[in-house]
Amino acid sequence: MLSGYYTIASGILANQRNIDTIGNNLVNIQTPGYRGERVINSSFEMELMTRRESTGNEVLGDGIGHVAAIVDESVTMFGGGLLQDTGRALDVALNGDGFFNVAAADGTTYLTRSGSFDLDEEGYLLLPGYGRVLGENGELQINRSDVEFLSDGTIISADGEELGRLLITAPQDYAGLIRNANGMFTSEEQLGAAQNVEVLSKRLELSNINMNQEMTNLLDAQRAFQSCSSALQIVDSLNRKAATQIASL
């Protein structure tokens, strides 16, 4: 019956991971450009549940062939979010494929859909808290906030001066992007210029999280977690009764 512990415990861990992921989605529902995550679970047979000992690998439980749940992977949902008019000159949204490129202080180039830009003390366009926004010729030093972003990413001032052009790139395969702890992405592969994209001035793309769907998923995950907890208590109670009966013989 010890195998029951491992099966139920794996369900508890998998559902806890799912709850944490959904909770992170809900926390970032107002974060511009945020992309939600989904947990994908799978199972494997008991013979693969082993523990490494000094004498070799030992099968956990009774080896009868019980299954256990594991988190196979977390996948990112790359669908677009709603667009919000802000009226702010340095707010930019992307309609279509691609990402803005942001150069962090440590040399990392992050990919993001968040276009809530600002200017630093030297007049460079930046994404606050992350780094300077890259243009096709490097970091964009525009030195003014009275600007407009054209549909192709060109930045022009109020008097018509061209100040640069946003670098907007897209991967060949979105599955190859690496999600970072800050919710932004990096890529180890060469990125190309985004083709099917339109730059929208004075707008922000919101997260692609659907509140109703996430709350439904959260309730389902919590019920599954509670079911596993109840099952663990039942198995523990049966084991205690069995141990008591054996001791009384």
Kinemage of the C-alpha trace (Angstrom):
@kinemage 1
@onewidth
@group {chain A} dominant
@subgroup {mainchain}
@vectorlist {calphas} color= white
{ca met a 1} P 0.000 0.000 0.000
{ca leu a 2} L 3.049 2.261 0.214
{ca ser a 3} L 2.792 2.790 -3.539
{ca gly a 4} L -0.488 4.591 -2.892
{ca tyr a 5} L 1.424 7.258 -1.012
{ca tyr a 6} L 3.692 7.921 -3.979
{ca thr a 7} L 0.825 8.019 -6.462
{ca ile a 8} L -1.210 10.440 -4.342
{ca ala a 9} L 1.816 12.561 -3.412
{ca ser a 10} L 2.694 12.964 -7.090
{ca gly a 11} L -0.867 14.176 -7.703
{ca ile a 12} L -0.554 16.706 -4.881
{ca leu a 13} L 2.742 18.046 -6.256
{ca ala a 14} L 1.429 18.263 -9.823
{ca asn a 15} L -1.732 20.087 -8.751
{ca gln a 16} L 0.249 22.456 -6.542
{ca arg a 17} L 2.428 23.351 -9.521
{ca asn a 18} L -0.727 23.972 -11.562
{ca ile a 19} L -2.197 26.196 -8.832
{ca asp a 20} L 1.048 28.198 -8.638
{ca thr a 21} L 1.101 28.687 -12.422
{ca ile a 22} L -2.527 29.822 -12.554
{ca gly a 23} L -1.913 32.133 -9.607
{ca asn a 24} L 1.009 33.726 -11.442
{ca asn a 25} L -1.230 34.270 -14.476
{ca leu a 26} L -3.829 36.015 -12.306
{ca val a 27} L -1.217 38.204 -10.606
{ca asn a 28} L -0.014 39.413 -14.018
{ca ile a 29} L -3.427 39.954 -15.574
{ca gln a 30} L -2.794 43.727 -15.688
{ca thr a 31} L 0.836 43.426 -16.848
{ca pro a 32} L 1.163 44.829 -20.402
{ca gly a 33} L 2.275 42.210 -22.910
{ca tyr a 34} L 2.288 39.348 -20.393
{ca arg a 35} L 1.858 35.868 -21.871
{ca gly a 36} L 0.079 33.251 -19.785
{ca glu a 37} L 1.321 29.750 -19.022
{ca arg a 38} L -0.287 26.327 -18.902
{ca val a 39} L 0.963 23.231 -17.083
{ca ile a 40} L 0.900 19.956 -19.008
{ca asn a 41} L 0.794 16.807 -16.876
{ca ser a 42} L 1.724 13.278 -17.884
{ca ser a 43} L 2.123 9.963 -16.090
{ca phe a 44} L 4.671 7.197 -15.977
{ca glu a 45} L 4.616 3.617 -14.729
{ca met a 46} L 5.812 2.571 -11.311
{ca glu a 47} L 8.934 0.841 -12.617
{ca leu a 48} L 10.288 4.264 -13.523
{ca met a 49} L 9.774 5.547 -9.977
{ca thr a 50} L 13.162 4.660 -8.546
{ca arg a 51} L 15.366 5.859 -5.759
{ca arg a 52} L 19.139 5.779 -6.114
{ca glu a 53} L 20.817 3.896 -3.280
{ca ser a 54} L 24.439 2.908 -2.668
{ca thr a 55} L 23.533 -0.612 -3.792
{ca gly a 56} L 21.818 0.583 -6.939
{ca asn a 57} L 18.357 1.819 -7.936
{ca glu a 58} L 15.499 0.696 -5.708
{ca val a 59} L 11.908 0.699 -6.947
{ca leu a 60} L 9.635 2.777 -4.759
{ca gly a 61} L 6.489 1.148 -3.416
{ca asp a 62} L 5.445 -2.408 -4.222
{ca gly a 63} L 6.309 -2.339 -7.932
{ca ile a 64} L 2.850 -3.511 -8.986
{ca gly a 65} L 2.572 -0.915 -11.730
{ca his a 66} L 0.834 2.077 -10.178
{ca val a 67} L 1.101 5.357 -12.050
{ca ala a 68} L 2.201 8.741 -10.842
{ca ala a 69} L 1.446 12.212 -12.158
{ca ile a 70} L 4.303 14.492 -13.158
{ca val a 71} L 4.496 17.968 -14.643
{ca asp a 72} L 5.711 17.307 -18.155
{ca glu a 73} L 6.259 20.966 -19.065
{ca ser a 74} L 4.935 24.489 -18.796
{ca val a 75} L 3.921 25.982 -22.111
{ca thr a 76} L 3.401 29.632 -22.960
{ca met a 77} L 0.229 30.847 -24.641
{ca phe a 78} L 1.353 33.254 -27.363
{ca gly a 79} L -2.083 34.469 -28.407
{ca gly a 80} L -2.546 38.237 -28.499
{ca gly a 81} L -4.027 40.369 -25.754
{ca leu a 82} L -6.553 43.188 -25.902
{ca leu a 83} L -5.368 46.606 -27.068
{ca gln a 84} L -5.938 49.610 -24.837
{ca asp a 85} L -5.839 53.268 -25.894
{ca thr a 86} L -3.724 55.276 -23.432
{ca gly a 87} L -3.137 58.592 -25.213
{ca arg a 88} L 0.470 58.489 -23.968
{ca ala a 89} L 3.065 59.208 -26.657
{ca leu a 90} L 5.615 56.634 -25.456
{ca asp a 91} L 3.125 53.772 -25.215
{ca val a 92} L 3.380 51.380 -28.158
{ca ala a 93} L 1.574 48.153 -29.032
{ca leu a 94} L 2.177 45.442 -31.605
{ca asn a 95} L -0.674 44.093 -33.681
{ca gly a 96} L 0.481 40.815 -35.168
{ca asp a 97} L 3.647 38.770 -34.805
{ca gly a 98} L 6.948 39.717 -33.230
{ca phe a 99} L 8.536 41.263 -30.173
{ca phe a 100} L 10.222 44.452 -29.062
{ca asn a 101} L 13.919 43.999 -28.237
{ca val a 102} L 15.278 45.324 -24.941
{ca ala a 103} L 18.975 45.389 -23.998
{ca ala a 104} L 19.540 44.699 -20.294
{ca ala a 105} L 22.539 46.022 -18.382
{ca asp a 106} L 24.100 42.533 -18.272
{ca gly a 107} L 24.108 42.296 -22.068
{ca thr a 108} L 21.040 40.083 -22.369
{ca thr a 109} L 18.597 40.955 -25.135
{ca tyr a 110} L 15.045 40.358 -23.958
{ca leu a 111} L 12.013 39.920 -26.180
{ca thr a 112} L 8.770 41.435 -24.955
{ca arg a 113} L 5.334 42.548 -26.075
{ca ser a 114} L 5.232 45.267 -23.434
{ca gly a 115} L 5.511 48.713 -25.029
{ca ser a 116} L 5.156 50.870 -21.919
{ca phe a 117} L 8.293 52.868 -22.720
{ca asp a 118} L 9.939 55.876 -21.109
{ca leu a 119} L 13.134 57.930 -21.412
{ca asp a 120} L 16.199 57.601 -19.212
{ca glu a 121} L 18.406 60.514 -18.097
{ca glu a 122} L 20.451 60.319 -21.302
{ca gly a 123} L 17.421 60.418 -23.575
{ca tyr a 124} L 17.411 56.742 -24.494
{ca leu a 125} L 14.107 54.959 -24.962
{ca leu a 126} L 13.777 52.292 -22.287
{ca leu a 127} L 11.437 49.787 -20.742
{ca pro a 128} L 11.577 50.731 -17.040
{ca gly a 129} L 13.149 48.063 -14.879
{ca tyr a 130} L 14.532 46.058 -17.800
{ca gly a 131} L 16.731 48.058 -20.147
{ca arg a 132} L 17.009 50.205 -23.245
{ca val a 133} L 14.828 49.593 -26.272
{ca leu a 134} L 16.719 48.557 -29.387
{ca gly a 135} L 16.252 50.045 -32.816
{ca glu a 136} L 17.514 48.708 -36.110
{ca asn a 137} L 20.827 50.514 -35.496
{ca gly a 138} L 21.208 49.848 -31.779
{ca glu a 139} L 19.891 51.627 -28.689
{ca leu a 140} L 17.409 54.392 -29.505
{ca gln a 141} L 18.436 57.816 -28.240
{ca ile a 142} L 15.508 60.086 -29.134
{ca asn a 143} L 15.932 62.785 -26.427
{ca arg a 144} L 12.268 63.807 -26.466
{ca ser a 145} L 8.838 62.475 -25.575
{ca asp a 146} L 6.750 64.406 -28.141
{ca val a 147} L 7.015 61.619 -30.690
{ca glu a 148} L 4.817 59.390 -32.807
{ca phe a 149} L 5.394 55.781 -33.792
{ca leu a 150} L 4.434 54.993 -37.373
{ca ser a 151} L 2.977 51.634 -38.360
{ca asp a 152} L 6.373 50.332 -39.529
{ca gly a 153} L 8.067 51.265 -36.226
{ca thr a 154} L 9.610 54.534 -37.434
{ca ile a 155} L 9.780 57.195 -34.715
{ca ile a 156} L 9.177 60.793 -35.730
{ca ser a 157} L 9.142 63.955 -33.647
{ca ala a 158} L 6.334 66.515 -33.550
{ca asp a 159} L 8.156 68.593 -36.174
{ca gly a 160} L 8.592 65.629 -38.538
{ca glu a 161} L 12.186 64.650 -37.759
{ca glu a 162} L 12.925 60.928 -38.095
{ca leu a 163} L 14.560 59.703 -34.873
{ca gly a 164} L 14.998 55.993 -35.531
{ca arg a 165} L 13.080 52.793 -36.075
{ca leu a 166} L 12.099 50.087 -33.616
{ca leu a 167} L 13.695 46.664 -33.987
{ca ile a 168} L 10.862 44.134 -34.089
{ca thr a 169} L 11.877 40.513 -34.473
{ca ala a 170} L 10.136 37.146 -34.581
{ca pro a 171} L 11.388 33.556 -34.197
{ca gln a 172} L 10.795 30.876 -36.789
{ca asp a 173} L 9.418 28.653 -34.023
{ca tyr a 174} L 7.856 30.220 -30.923
{ca ala a 175} L 8.368 26.935 -29.045
{ca gly a 176} L 12.109 27.615 -29.141
{ca leu a 177} L 11.836 30.791 -27.048
{ca ile a 178} L 13.151 30.646 -23.489
{ca arg a 179} L 10.866 32.115 -20.853
{ca asn a 180} L 12.669 33.984 -18.081
{ca ala a 181} L 11.674 34.589 -14.476
{ca asn a 182} L 10.766 38.204 -15.314
{ca gly a 183} L 8.132 37.020 -17.819
{ca met a 184} L 10.189 38.103 -20.823
{ca phe a 185} L 11.805 35.873 -23.423
{ca thr a 186} L 15.222 35.189 -24.872
{ca ser a 187} L 16.271 33.146 -27.867
{ca glu a 188} L 19.400 31.151 -28.637
{ca glu a 189} L 18.499 31.098 -32.318
{ca gln a 190} L 18.887 33.820 -34.905
{ca leu a 191} L 15.765 35.969 -35.119
{ca gly a 192} L 14.416 37.518 -38.271
{ca ala a 193} L 12.504 40.722 -38.848
{ca ala a 194} L 8.815 40.373 -38.038
{ca gln a 195} L 6.766 40.410 -41.219
{ca asn a 196} L 3.105 40.421 -40.224
{ca val a 197} L 3.069 43.177 -37.644
{ca glu a 198} L 1.728 46.702 -37.255
{ca val a 199} L 3.008 49.204 -34.698
{ca leu a 200} L 0.258 51.131 -32.924
{ca ser a 201} L 1.057 54.453 -31.281
{ca lys a 202} L -0.448 55.573 -27.937
{ca arg a 203} L -1.724 52.081 -27.172
{ca leu a 204} L -0.723 49.161 -24.980
{ca glu a 205} L -1.300 45.474 -25.466
{ca leu a 206} L -2.639 43.968 -22.262
{ca ser a 207} L -1.965 40.427 -21.055
{ca asn a 208} L -3.648 37.558 -22.880
{ca ile a 209} L -5.150 36.202 -19.645
{ca asn a 210} L -8.885 35.524 -19.561
{ca met a 211} L -10.017 36.107 -15.971
{ca asn a 212} L -13.063 33.829 -16.189
{ca gln a 213} L -11.090 30.970 -17.707
{ca glu a 214} L -8.294 31.292 -15.158
{ca met a 215} L -10.711 31.309 -12.221
{ca thr a 216} L -12.399 28.176 -13.589
{ca asn a 217} L -9.016 26.487 -13.987
{ca leu a 218} L -8.027 27.525 -10.471
{ca leu a 219} L -11.182 26.022 -8.944
{ca asp a 220} L -10.612 22.759 -10.849
{ca ala a 221} L -6.998 22.583 -9.684
{ca gln a 222} L -7.948 23.304 -6.077
{ca arg a 223} L -10.618 20.574 -6.125
{ca ala a 224} L -8.117 18.094 -7.550
{ca phe a 225} L -5.587 19.093 -4.882
{ca gln a 226} L -8.175 18.633 -2.119
{ca ser a 227} L -9.184 15.242 -3.539
{ca cys a 228} L -5.582 14.081 -3.423
{ca ser a 229} L -5.240 15.343 0.147
{ca ser a 230} L -8.385 13.466 1.202
{ca ala a 231} L -7.166 10.307 -0.533
{ca leu a 232} L -3.843 10.588 1.292
{ca gln a 233} L -5.657 10.760 4.627
{ca ile a 234} L -7.710 7.661 3.732
{ca val a 235} L -4.625 5.658 2.739
{ca asp a 236} L -2.857 6.742 5.914
{ca ser a 237} L -5.859 5.677 8.009
{ca leu a 238} L -5.980 2.247 6.348
{ca asn a 239} L -2.279 1.742 6.910
{ca arg a 240} L -2.659 2.650 10.580
{ca lys a 241} L -5.521 0.168 10.997
{ca ala a 242} L -3.545 -2.556 9.239
{ca ala a 243} L -0.504 -1.887 11.428
{ca thr a 244} L -2.680 -2.012 14.585
{ca gln a 245} L -4.239 -5.338 13.560
{ca ile a 246} L -0.850 -6.872 12.774
{ca ala a 247} L 0.517 -5.678 16.131
{ca ser a 248} L -2.371 -7.274 17.989
{ca leu a 249} L -1.768 -10.755 16.483
